[in-house]
Amino acid sequence: MNALYAIGEALIDFIPQTKGVKLKEVKSFETKVGGAPANVAASVAKLGGKSHLISQLGMDAFGDLIIETLEQTGVDTQYISRTTEANTALAFVSLTLEGERDFSFYRNPSADMLRTAANLPTDINPTDIMHFSSVDLIPSEMKETHRVLINQFHEAKGLVIFDPNLRFPLWPDLVLLKSTVHEFMPKAHILKISDEELEFITGINDVETAIQSLFEGNTEAIIYTEGSKGATVYFKDGKVHVPGEVVTVEDTTGAGDAFIGAVIYQLLNSNQQLEYLKEHAHDILSFANKVGAYTTTGKGAIESLPTLKELKLRFS
């Protein structure tokens, strides 16, 4: 079976039990397993695909909770290392009344940042997919581990997907964040960029011009997401847009991860993935929009991800 290898952070999101207040005013939180790569891997697994997470956790109760949650979800955890040198990352979240988020991260450093290139997969196939984001591309051992895995995927002719998933509070130097994203974008065959990220990344305020500027290096497709407005996949010779789904939003945490996980799940069913994306773009985005929308109706990311059965019942 074709498999996803997601690399990066796994952490605990502390979700407020009260909406519409600033983070400093939140009195109580619920703990939810999160981190974009973990969410993406879980999205694929919940839908019935094969996924691995490559990360590192502390030897602490939060790390135990993440391992247990991922394994219960169906994610393969054999490439998750444990360390006593740092703790598992934490993120405290505040929510607006509309479910939008503000983050405060505790990772200075966190265990994932210290992940070395030891114990990486050695049996990558041309039909496997790698997914990564920018959170663990700050200067660290983990950044170098990303480079090693990307090179392994290129050598194996596997598909590489990059979702920058920008988290500005983690980067004291935004110039470094921008240059790092620009370094890694051409290494990916598919980019996933949100409407909130595009102008910062490109410096261009016209969407069409900005999107076209991203076709560099290995990049063959760009998936541009606009929240409830839907998503568009751009190719060098055209584009396909699909409107979003209307749902009652509880919490947007992990919605973008659920979306790209749903795209990956569908691509894993093909051995000619870029061609399959071109030929079935409308159906792929429509399905992914439903998965992303479904996830916003619950609190946290992984617990809110749908199975195929749940998705069918909600949107039938």
Phi, psi and chi 1 to 4 in degrees:
 res  aa     phi    psi   chi1   chi2   chi3   chi4
   1 MET       -  134.3 -178.4 -175.2  -67.0      -
   2 ASN   -61.5  145.7  -58.0  -20.1      -      -
   3 ALA  -133.1  151.1      -      -      -      -
   4 LEU   -93.7  136.2  164.7   68.2      -      -
   5 TYR  -118.1  101.5  -67.1   87.2      -      -
   6 ALA   -94.3  134.7      -      -      -      -
   7 ILE  -123.9  139.3 -178.0  172.1      -      -
   8 GLY   140.5 -154.3      -      -      -      -
   9 GLU   -79.3  144.3   75.6  -77.5    1.5      -
  10 ALA  -125.5  132.5      -      -      -      -
  11 LEU  -148.6  178.9   50.7   78.9      -      -
  12 ILE  -106.9  121.4  -60.6  -66.7      -      -
  13 ASP   -88.7  127.0  -76.1  -39.2      -      -
  14 PHE   -95.9  104.2  -75.4   78.6      -      -
  15 ILE   -93.4  129.5  -53.0  -66.2      -      -
  16 PRO   -69.0  146.0   26.8  -34.8      -      -
  17 GLN   -84.3   -6.4  -66.1 -174.1  -30.5      -
  18 THR  -125.9  130.8  -55.9      -      -      -
  19 LYS   -91.5  162.7  -74.9 -174.6  177.7 -178.6
  20 GLY    78.1   16.0      -      -      -      -
  21 VAL  -124.8  154.2  -62.3      -      -      -
  22 LYS   -67.9  155.9  -64.9  179.9  179.8  179.1
  23 LEU   -55.7  -40.2 -173.6   57.3      -      -
  24 LYS   -66.6  -15.6   66.9  179.5 -179.1  179.8
  25 GLU  -101.0   -3.2  -61.3  167.6  -13.1      -
  26 VAL   -70.7  131.2  176.2      -      -      -
  27 LYS   -96.5  -27.8  -58.7  -59.6 -177.3 -175.8
  28 SER  -148.3  148.8   58.0      -      -      -
  29 PHE  -129.8  158.5  -63.5   86.7      -      -
  30 GLU  -110.4  141.8  -63.9  177.0   61.6      -
  31 THR   -89.4  131.5   55.7      -      -      -
  32 LYS  -134.6  136.2  -57.6  -71.6 -176.7 -179.2
  33 VAL   -71.1  134.2  174.3      -      -      -
  34 GLY  -152.8 -153.1      -      -      -      -
  35 GLY    99.4  127.0      -      -      -      -
  36 ALA   -53.4  -50.1      -      -      -      -
  37 PRO   -61.2  -38.5  -23.4   35.9      -      -
  38 ALA   -64.4  -41.3      -      -      -      -
  39 ASN   -63.3  -42.3  -65.6  -20.1      -      -
  40 VAL   -64.5  -45.7  173.2      -      -      -
  41 ALA   -60.1  -41.1      -      -      -      -
  42 ALA   -67.9  -37.2      -      -      -      -
  43 SER   -59.8  -46.7  178.2      -      -      -
  44 VAL   -61.8  -44.8  170.1      -      -      -
  45 ALA   -65.4  -42.2      -      -      -      -
  46 LYS   -63.3  -32.2  -75.5  -75.9  -72.5  -79.8
  47 LEU   -79.6  -10.9  -67.7  169.0      -      -
  48 GLY   112.1    5.6      -      -      -      -
  49 GLY   -90.7  173.5      -      -      -      -
  50 LYS   -99.7  126.1 -177.0  177.6 -179.5 -178.7
  51 SER  -141.9  148.4   65.9      -      -      -
  52 HIS  -123.4  146.7  -53.3  -96.7      -      -
  53 LEU  -114.5  130.4  179.6   64.2      -      -
  54 ILE  -107.6  110.6  -59.0  167.6      -      -
  55 SER  -159.7 -169.6 -170.3      -      -      -
  56 GLN  -148.1  139.6 -177.5  162.3 -105.3      -
  57 LEU  -123.7  159.5  -56.4  170.3      -      -
  58 GLY   -75.5  163.0      -      -      -      -
  59 MET   -84.5   68.6  -67.6  -64.9  -66.1      -
  60 ASP  -142.4  174.6   49.7   39.3      -      -
  61 ALA   -63.8  -34.6      -      -      -      -
  62 PHE   -66.5  -39.1  -67.5  127.8      -      -
  63 GLY   -62.8  -41.3      -      -      -      -
  64 ASP   -59.6  -43.7  -65.6  -17.7      -      -
  65 LEU   -62.4  -41.5  175.0   59.6      -      -
  66 ILE   -63.6  -47.0  -69.6  170.6      -      -
  67 ILE   -58.4  -48.7  -67.6  -73.8      -      -
  68 GLU   -61.3  -43.1  -69.2  172.0    7.8      -
  69 THR   -65.3  -45.0  -58.5      -      -      -
  70 LEU   -64.1  -42.9  -68.8  174.8      -      -
  71 GLU   -66.3  -38.0  -70.1 -179.2  -15.2      -
  72 GLN   -65.3  -28.7  -70.0  168.7    3.4      -
  73 THR   -80.4  -19.2  -53.4      -      -      -
  74 GLY   107.4    7.2      -      -      -      -
  75 VAL   -81.3  134.6  176.7      -      -      -
  76 ASP   -75.5  124.4 -172.0  -52.9      -      -
  77 THR  -108.4   14.3   62.0      -      -      -
  78 GLN   -64.8  -20.1   65.6  176.3  -58.0      -
  79 TYR  -100.5   14.5  -58.6  111.8      -      -
  80 ILE   -94.7  115.7  -61.6  179.5      -      -
  81 SER   -87.8  163.3  -55.2      -      -      -
  82 ARG  -124.5  149.0  -54.7  -66.5  -66.5  -90.6
  83 THR  -144.9  153.0 -178.3      -      -      -
  84 THR  -100.0    1.0   57.8      -      -      -
  85 GLU   -80.9  -18.5  -65.7 -176.6   21.8      -
  86 ALA  -157.5  161.7      -      -      -      -
  87 ASN   -89.5  164.4  -67.6  -33.3      -      -
  88 THR   -64.1  140.3  -59.7      -      -      -
  89 ALA   -67.1  146.3      -      -      -      -
  90 LEU  -126.1  148.7  -52.1  177.3      -      -
  91 ALA  -137.2  124.0      -      -      -      -
  92 PHE   -97.7  133.5  -71.6   82.0      -      -
  93 VAL  -123.1  138.2 -174.3      -      -      -
  94 SER  -112.9  149.3   62.4      -      -      -
  95 LEU  -120.9  135.8  -64.0  173.2      -      -
  96 THR   -74.6  172.6   67.6      -      -      -
  97 LEU   -62.6  -22.5  -67.5  175.1      -      -
  98 GLU   -89.9    0.5  -65.3   73.9   32.3      -
  99 GLY    90.5    4.4      -      -      -      -
 100 GLU   -76.6  158.7  -65.2  -61.7  -32.5      -
 101 ARG  -119.5  155.8  -53.8  150.7  -65.4  155.3
 102 ASP  -133.6  138.0 -175.8   26.1      -      -
 103 PHE  -115.0  148.9  -69.2   93.5      -      -
 104 SER  -134.4  117.5 -179.1      -      -      -
 105 PHE  -100.6  145.5  -67.6   92.1      -      -
 106 TYR  -121.0   96.1  -73.7   73.5      -      -
 107 ARG  -161.0   82.0   55.2 -164.6  -54.4  -93.8
 108 ASN  -138.5   67.0 -170.3   33.5      -      -
 109 PRO   -89.8  170.9   35.0  -35.5      -      -
 110 SER  -105.0  165.9   53.4      -      -      -
 111 ALA   -57.8  -37.8      -      -      -      -
 112 ASP   -62.2  -32.7   52.7  -66.2      -      -
 113 MET   -67.1  -20.5  -64.5  164.3   60.6      -
 114 LEU   -96.8    6.3  -54.0 -178.9      -      -
 115 ARG   -66.1  122.8  175.6   64.3  156.4   89.0
 116 THR   -91.6 -179.9   69.3      -      -      -
 117 ALA   -83.4    7.2      -      -      -      -
 118 ALA   -70.4  149.8      -      -      -      -
 119 ASN    59.0   46.5 -172.5   32.9      -      -
 120 LEU   -95.0  156.9  -69.7 -178.7      -      -
 121 PRO   -61.9  144.0   19.3  -31.7      -      -
 122 THR  -116.2   -2.6   57.3      -      -      -
 123 ASP  -118.7   45.8   54.9  -10.0      -      -
 124 ILE   -70.4  135.2  -61.9  166.3      -      -
 125 ASN  -105.2  158.8  -63.7  -48.4      -      -
 126 PRO   -62.2  -18.7  -21.4   32.3      -      -
 127 THR   -99.0    5.8   50.3      -      -      -
 128 ASP   -84.7  160.8  -69.4  -25.8      -      -
 129 ILE  -126.5  136.7  -64.2  175.7      -      -
 130 MET  -107.5  137.2  173.7 -172.0  173.8      -
 131 HIS  -127.0  138.1  169.7  -83.7      -      -
 132 PHE  -150.1  163.4   70.3  106.7      -      -
 133 SER  -132.1 -170.3   58.2      -      -      -
 134 SER   -95.4  -10.4   70.2      -      -      -
 135 VAL   -58.1  -40.4  168.0      -      -      -
 136 ASP   -98.2   23.9  -93.3   -7.6      -      -
 137 LEU  -101.8    7.2  -65.3 -178.9      -      -
 138 ILE   -65.1  156.4   59.4  176.5      -      -
 139 PRO   -55.1  113.8  -27.9   36.1      -      -
 140 SER  -172.7  171.8   64.3      -      -      -
 141 GLU   -61.6  -34.3  -70.1  178.6  -75.7      -
 142 MET   -64.6  -33.2 -174.3   51.9  137.5      -
 143 LYS   -60.9  -43.1 -179.6  178.2 -178.2  179.9
 144 GLU   -67.6  -33.9  -61.1  -51.4  -49.1      -
 145 THR   -63.6  -37.6  -58.2      -      -      -
 146 HIS   -58.6  -46.0  -82.4   68.8      -      -
 147 ARG   -59.7  -43.0  -73.5 -163.9  176.1  104.0
 148 VAL   -61.8  -46.4  171.8      -      -      -
 149 LEU   -67.2  -39.6 -172.7   64.5      -      -
 150 ILE   -60.3  -43.8  -69.8  168.7      -      -
 151 ASN   -62.5  -38.7  -71.1  -22.2      -      -
 152 GLN   -63.2  -40.3  -73.1  179.7  -52.5      -
 153 PHE   -68.1  -39.6  -99.6   79.3      -      -
 154 HIS   -63.2  -41.9  -75.0  170.5      -      -
 155 GLU   -64.7  -34.8  -69.5  172.7    4.1      -
 156 ALA   -85.1   -3.6      -      -      -      -
 157 LYS    66.3   27.3  -52.9  -61.5 -178.1 -175.5
 158 GLY   -80.4  169.5      -      -      -      -
 159 LEU   -92.9  133.6 -172.2   74.6      -      -
 160 VAL  -115.4  128.9  178.0      -      -      -
 161 ILE  -121.4  131.0  -62.1  176.6      -      -
 162 PHE  -121.7  121.0 -179.6   30.6      -      -
 163 ASP  -113.8  103.1  175.0    0.3      -      -
 164 PRO   -52.4  -40.7  -29.9   37.4      -      -
 165 ASN    48.1   58.1 -164.1   34.8      -      -
 166 LEU   -62.0  132.4  -57.0  178.6      -      -
 167 ARG  -127.2   89.4  -66.6  -70.3  179.5  -96.9
 168 PHE   -57.7  -36.7  -63.9  113.1      -      -
 169 PRO   -61.4  -18.6  -24.6   35.5      -      -
 170 LEU   -82.9   -9.7  -65.0  176.7      -      -
 171 TRP  -118.6  106.4  -66.5   77.1      -      -
 172 PRO   -66.4  -20.5   22.2  -32.1      -      -
 173 ASP  -122.7  103.9 -176.2  -12.6      -      -
 174 LEU   -71.7  -22.6  -64.1 -173.1      -      -
 175 VAL   -65.6  -40.6  174.3      -      -      -
 176 LEU   -65.8  -40.9  177.1   60.9      -      -
 177 LEU   -57.7  -48.4  167.9   57.8      -      -
 178 LYS   -63.7  -43.1 -172.0  171.4 -177.4  178.0
 179 SER   -68.2  -33.8   65.9      -      -      -
 180 THR   -67.8  -44.1  -60.2      -      -      -
 181 VAL   -60.1  -41.3  169.1      -      -      -
 182 HIS   -68.2  -30.3  -83.4  -90.5      -      -
 183 GLU   -66.2  -40.6  174.5 -167.8  -14.9      -
 184 PHE   -91.2  -22.3  -80.3   85.9      -      -
 185 MET   -58.3  -45.9  -76.9 -166.8  -59.0      -
 186 PRO   -66.5  -12.1  -19.2   32.6      -      -
 187 LYS   -78.8  -15.6  -58.6  178.3 -173.4  -66.1
 188 ALA   -97.7  144.4      -      -      -      -
 189 HIS   -81.0  -30.8  -56.4   99.3      -      -
 190 ILE  -129.4  132.6  -61.9  174.3      -      -
 191 LEU  -109.9  142.8  -59.0  177.4      -      -
 192 LYS  -118.5  115.1 -175.3 -103.6 -175.8 -168.4
 193 ILE  -124.7  135.3  -52.9  -75.2      -      -
 194 SER   -92.8  162.6   75.0      -      -      -
 195 ASP   -63.3  -25.7   53.1   -9.5      -      -
 196 GLU   -77.2  -15.9  -61.9  172.2  -20.6      -
 197 GLU  -103.9  -24.7  -60.5  169.9  -31.2      -
 198 LEU   -59.3  -48.9 -175.8   63.0      -      -
 199 GLU   -67.6  -38.7 -174.2  170.9   -6.4      -
 200 PHE   -61.1  -43.8  171.3   81.4      -      -
 201 ILE   -69.0  -41.1  -71.3  172.4      -      -
 202 THR   -98.0  -24.8   64.4      -      -      -
 203 GLY    74.9   13.9      -      -      -      -
 204 ILE  -119.7  129.6  -58.3  169.3      -      -
 205 ASN   -91.2  -12.4   58.5   22.3      -      -
 206 ASP   -86.1  120.9  177.7   72.6      -      -
 207 VAL   -59.9  -48.8  171.1      -      -      -
 208 GLU   -61.9  -44.1  -61.1  -69.5  -32.6      -
 209 THR   -65.8  -41.8  -55.5      -      -      -
 210 ALA   -62.7  -44.2      -      -      -      -
 211 ILE   -60.8  -46.3  -68.6  -71.2      -      -
 212 GLN   -63.6  -28.3  -69.1  -55.8  -44.6      -
 213 SER   -69.9  -13.7   74.3      -      -      -
 214 LEU   -87.7   -8.0  -61.7  176.0      -      -
 215 PHE   -80.4   83.9  -77.4  104.4      -      -
 216 GLU  -132.9  155.7  -64.1 -177.4  -14.4      -
 217 GLY    59.5 -124.7      -      -      -      -
 218 ASN   -83.6   -6.1  -66.1  -75.2      -      -
 219 THR   -69.1  125.0  -56.6      -      -      -
 220 GLU  -117.3  -19.4  -62.5  -71.4  -21.9      -
 221 ALA  -149.4  145.4      -      -      -      -
 222 ILE  -129.7  122.4  -62.7  160.2      -      -
 223 ILE  -100.5  117.0  -60.4  173.9      -      -
 224 TYR  -107.0  118.6  178.5   62.7      -      -
 225 THR  -108.1  143.3   58.6      -      -      -
 226 GLU  -130.7   38.4  -60.6  177.7   89.0      -
 227 GLY    59.8 -128.9      -      -      -      -
 228 SER   -68.0  -14.4   60.7      -      -      -
 229 LYS   -77.1  -13.7  -65.7 -180.0 -177.8  178.3
 230 GLY   109.7 -158.3      -      -      -      -
 231 ALA  -145.2  153.8      -      -      -      -
 232 THR  -132.2  134.0  -52.9      -      -      -
 233 VAL  -105.4  127.5   57.5      -      -      -
 234 TYR  -105.4  135.4  -72.4   80.9      -      -
 235 PHE  -116.3  171.8  -55.5  101.9      -      -
 236 LYS   -64.8  -21.6  -66.7  177.8 -179.4  178.2
 237 ASP  -122.0   22.1   56.5   -5.2      -      -
 238 GLY   161.1 -178.9      -      -      -      -
 239 LYS  -151.6  159.8   64.6  179.9 -179.2  178.9
 240 VAL  -135.1  127.5  175.5      -      -      -
 241 HIS  -113.8  141.2  174.4   76.7      -      -
 242 VAL  -131.9  126.0  177.9      -      -      -
 243 PRO   -63.9  159.2  -18.3   30.6      -      -
 244 GLY   -79.7  178.0      -      -      -      -
 245 GLU  -102.8  145.8  -60.8  -72.3  -21.9      -
 246 VAL   -95.7  117.1  178.4      -      -      -
 247 VAL  -139.5  166.0  -64.6      -      -      -
 248 THR   -86.2  115.8  -59.5      -      -      -
 249 VAL   -86.0  127.5  174.8      -      -      -
 250 GLU   -99.5  -44.3  173.3   69.2   23.6      -
 251 ASP  -160.8  124.1  175.5   10.5      -      -
 252 THR   -84.5   -0.9   59.3      -      -      -
 253 THR   -56.4  124.2  -57.8      -      -      -
 254 GLY    83.7    0.7      -      -      -      -
 255 ALA   -63.6  -42.9      -      -      -      -
 256 GLY   -66.5  -34.6      -      -      -      -
 257 ASP   -68.2  -41.5  -54.5  -32.3      -      -
 258 ALA   -61.5  -40.7      -      -      -      -
 259 PHE   -60.4  -53.5  171.3   92.5      -      -
 260 ILE   -69.8  -29.8 -164.8   62.7      -      -
 261 GLY   -61.8  -39.2      -      -      -      -
 262 ALA   -68.4  -36.1      -      -      -      -
 263 VAL   -62.3  -47.2  170.3      -      -      -
 264 ILE   -62.5  -42.8  -69.0  168.5      -      -
 265 TYR   -53.7  -43.5  164.3   73.0      -      -
 266 GLN   -70.7  -38.6  -65.2  169.7   91.6      -
 267 LEU   -67.3  -29.7  -64.1 -178.5      -      -
 268 LEU   -66.1  -16.7  -73.5  172.2      -      -
 269 ASN   -82.7   -0.8  -68.4  -36.9      -      -
 270 SER  -123.3  149.8  170.9      -      -      -
 271 ASN   -96.7   -3.7  -70.5  -23.6      -      -
 272 GLN  -124.6   74.6  -59.0  -68.2  -32.0      -
 273 GLN   -68.6  -43.7  -67.8  151.0  -10.5      -
 274 LEU   -66.5  -38.9  -74.8  169.2      -      -
 275 GLU   -65.5  -39.5  -69.9   78.6    2.1      -
 276 TYR   -64.1  -39.8 -173.2   81.5      -      -
 277 LEU   -61.7  -42.1  178.1   59.7      -      -
 278 LYS   -64.6  -43.9  -84.6 -167.5  173.1 -175.4
 279 GLU   -74.3  -28.3  -67.3  172.6    7.1      -
 280 HIS  -123.8   29.5  -57.4  -81.4      -      -
 281 ALA   -56.8  -44.3      -      -      -      -
 282 HIS   -63.0  -47.5 -172.8  -81.8      -      -
 283 ASP   -66.6  -37.7  -69.7  -16.9      -      -
 284 ILE   -64.2  -45.9  -71.8  171.6      -      -
 285 LEU   -68.5  -39.0  -67.9 -174.4      -      -
 286 SER   -60.2  -45.7  178.5      -      -      -
 287 PHE   -63.8  -45.2  178.2   83.0      -      -
 288 ALA   -64.9  -37.7      -      -      -      -
 289 ASN   -60.3  -40.3  -79.7  -17.8      -      -
 290 LYS   -64.7  -43.3  -70.5  179.5  173.0   66.3
 291 VAL   -64.1  -45.4  172.1      -      -      -
 292 GLY   -62.3  -44.2      -      -      -      -
 293 ALA   -63.9  -42.6      -      -      -      -
 294 TYR   -57.7  -40.8 -174.7  103.8      -      -
 295 THR   -64.4  -28.6  -55.3      -      -      -
 296 THR   -75.6   -9.4   68.1      -      -      -
 297 THR   -84.9   -4.9   62.0      -      -      -
 298 GLY  -125.3  175.8      -      -      -      -
 299 LYS   -92.0  139.5  -80.0 -171.6  175.8 -178.1
 300 GLY    76.8  175.8      -      -      -      -
 301 ALA   -98.1  -64.0      -      -      -      -
 302 ILE   -62.6  -42.7  -68.7  178.0      -      -
 303 GLU   -66.6  -20.2  -67.6  179.5   21.4      -
 304 SER   -96.2   -4.8  -56.6      -      -      -
 305 LEU   -69.3  140.0  -67.0  166.3      -      -
 306 PRO   -90.3  152.8   33.3  -36.2      -      -
 307 THR   -85.5  170.0   62.7      -      -      -
 308 LEU   -60.7  -38.8  -72.5  176.5      -      -
 309 LYS   -64.1  -45.7 -177.8  178.4 -179.8 -179.2
 310 GLU   -63.9  -38.9  -69.9  168.1  -23.3      -
 311 LEU   -64.2  -43.1 -161.1   66.7      -      -
 312 LYS   -63.6  -41.8 -174.4  175.5 -179.0 -179.9
 313 LEU   -65.2  -39.0  -72.6  172.8      -      -
 314 ARG   -72.5  -36.8  174.9   63.3  178.0   80.9
 315 PHE  -113.9   16.6  -66.7  100.9      -      -
 316 SER   -75.7      -   58.9      -      -      -
